[in-house]
Amino acid sequence: MLLDHRPQPAPLTSEGTAPVTVDVAIVGGGIVGLVVACGLIETGLRVAIVEALPQATAAKQAQAYAFSLASAQIFQGLGLWERVRSELEPFQKIHLSDCDWPDVVEFQPQEADRATDLGYVAAHTTLLTALQERVNQAPNLTWIGPATATVLDYGNEWAELTIAPNDPEASCPDRLRAKLVVAADGARSPLREAAGIPSRGFAYWQSCIVAAVKAEHHHQNIAYERFQTSGPFAILPLGDLCRLVWTAPHAEAAAMLNLDDDRFLQELSQRVGPQMGRLELVGRRYLFPVRLMQCDRYTAHRLALVGDAAHCCHPVGGQGLNMGIRDAAALVEVLQGAIARGEDLGQLSLLRRYDRWRRWGNWTILAFTDLLDRLFSTQFWPVVWVRRAGLAALKRIPPLKSFALKLMTGLLGKMPALGRMAL
Ligand SMILES: Cc1cc2nc3c(=O)[nH]c(=O)nc-3n(C[C@H](O)[C@H](O)[C@H](O)COP(=O)(O)OP(=O)(O)OC[C@H]3O[C@@H](n4cnc5c(N)ncnc54)[C@H](O)[C@@H]3O)c2cc1C
């Protein structure tokens, strides 16, 4: 049975061939979609989440993320911080360096007005499992899946989705009607395409290799962002392992992926340097395409886009998921305001508040990560000179350093109410 009938105040109803009706339908049960769902629990709205994958499969991804202070605060606002905290790895320093240039910039928690941690590294499984558990316990949330949703129709009062089960054994409603549809369906977003929302962007000349290594020496809870001529290279601590996020031009990245383990580790050791000691590869290496994308608008009549459905960025600085979590929390706040004022949840004038709030904030991050990548991926000497002067300024001008740190930890700009309480 695909449609989970957990205890609900008012069960989803479908009479005859009439569609099932809810207040909000969320398409995509990834991390961003489920942050929206969990943020709406207290509102009492009837919410359905349609996800193409079974819950266990969606949670099993090997990915790990740099999880910002702002995202941690939003998880605290959702009441999930205590649940996930012990499984996250905190980092207390960030080292930023340009190839072998000796002027290393070291960020400390005090520069972000924090006592201890500057951020965390989180496994996808940890975050998604905690969110799924919360969704499964909430009486007003209904999980529909594994099933694929497409938008069938928009009326004045509702939007209607068609739902196709992805398991032949299973049954689920074939139509779902909602006042608002939230597209949290990832970078390829079928709902964004169906709504004809234009986007702009480009594929980078780089791909990204992700791998996990065990190092001879402990990582000391330091996150490294190293800018190499081929592209940014990040080392993130997670348990007794380190996660590598290594961007390089396509051909170089593909060649690295195809090296045998010993050759790959040799190449890696050259880039990491001696301070971590001997490295051992753990598990597979993965290759990801890298692109920048921003939608011209995040909303349409009865539709709101969140997370990768609305924007994608370069992995430098680990911003993509964190931006999506802030989108989700901002949308929840806008909807809570609408409920308090008795407004229609799907009306465009309301949704535009969310669009204005998040789209401009996300442009800043997209532009900043793009600038970082371009500045540091060249050996053209005037640019090298400018970036090294920039690093020197960052190191020596405390307000500049604090500004950059707050931008990357998500603490700059208007924080959604869910994330306003410091940890
Ligand atoms: C190499 C790499 C490293 C990264 N590192 C970081 C990092 O350190 N920190 C960070 O913040 N971000 C990072 N990111 C970005 C991050 O991975 C994404 O921004 C994030 O996963 C997007 O989450 P989402 O929930 O918006 O989309 P997704 O995770 O793509 O979820 C979309 C969900 O929608 C479902 N779906 C799609 N279509 C349908 C449909 N029609 N019907 C039903 N369900 C549907 C899918 O099955 C999926 O579960 C990285 C990205 C890459 C490539």
The ligand as a Gaussian input file, in Angstrom:
#p B3LYP/6-31G(d) Opt

LIG

0 1
 C       29.538000      17.089000      -5.702000
 C       28.567000      17.895000      -4.945000
 C       28.855000      18.276000      -3.650000
 C       27.934000      19.041000      -2.926000
 N       28.249000      19.419000      -1.667000
 C       27.387000      20.183000      -0.976000
 C       27.699000      20.613000       0.347000
 O       28.760000      20.314000       0.904000
 N       26.791000      21.414000       1.004000
 C       25.635000      21.793000       0.399000
 O       24.873000      22.560000       1.015000
 N       25.302000      21.375000      -0.841000
 C       26.147000      20.585000      -1.538000
 N       25.803000      20.160000      -2.788000
 C       24.496000      20.518000      -3.359000
 C       23.387000      19.550000      -2.842000
 O       23.726000      18.230000      -3.142000
 C       22.035000      19.913000      -3.479000
 O       21.856000      21.301000      -3.476000
 C       20.881000      19.258000      -2.698000
 O       21.035000      17.878000      -2.605000
 C       19.533000      19.582000      -3.336000
 O       18.490000      19.051000      -2.540000
 P       16.967000      19.076000      -3.057000
 O       16.178000      18.449000      -1.952000
 O       16.621000      20.428000      -3.557000
 O       16.954000      18.140000      -4.339000
 P       17.211000      16.567000      -4.473000
 O       18.115000      16.067000      -3.396000
 O       17.628000      16.346000      -5.891000
 O       15.773000      15.920000      -4.197000
 C       14.750000      15.931000      -5.178000
 C       13.808000      14.765000      -4.885000
 O       12.680000      14.866000      -5.749000
 C       12.342000      13.581000      -6.228000
 N       11.619000      13.787000      -7.504000
 C       12.070000      14.370000      -8.631000
 N       11.086000      14.459000      -9.553000
 C        9.976000      13.924000      -8.981000
 C        8.626000      13.734000      -9.421000
 N        8.213000      14.122000     -10.641000
 N        7.739000      13.143000      -8.583000
 C        8.123000      12.744000      -7.346000
 N        9.392000      12.908000      -6.868000
 C       10.299000      13.496000      -7.681000
 C       13.671000      12.861000      -6.365000
 O       13.520000      11.450000      -6.315000
 C       14.434000      13.408000      -5.149000
 O       14.265000      12.591000      -4.000000
 C       26.706000      19.409000      -3.532000
 C       26.401000      19.010000      -4.834000
 C       27.322000      18.261000      -5.541000
 C       27.001000      17.837000      -6.949000

